[in-house]
């Protein structure tokens, strides 16, 4: 066996080991299997103040589930924020107080306090993060679930 053949065999063995390691790792953390209809599948949850509040799939970004529930249009980002604040924080139900793109500017009418980006008050667990949609869409809201030194993690619906 010449040197080129040995190098090729060693490379093939290394690639095989890497492939097995990757496949083995991937199968250990299999993604959940969602069944039709794709809306209403629980995709996560956040426990805060001893209350677990589930987040659910909206199906896809172009679909708006046509039914309004106790906290707003089901499976939308605003519905999750309203439900979370009501269930985990005992806050008043904010249904019907506006789309996500209005949350920041109308915070006081919702009995919330708005803090601008870059201010002296950093986000805290349980806060609402708002996007105004830049005039393109109805914005987005999410709940801060973890604050890290250089970033935050959120939970939300219809993202």
Protein Blocks (a to p, Z undefined) as FASTA:
>chain_A
ZZklmmmmmmmmmmmmmmmmmmmmmmmmcccdddddfehiafbdcdeehiacddddehia
mbccfbdcfkocehiaklmmmmmmmmmnopacfehiacfklmmmmmmmnopacddehiab
dcdehiacddehlomanojadddfbdcfkbccdddehZZ
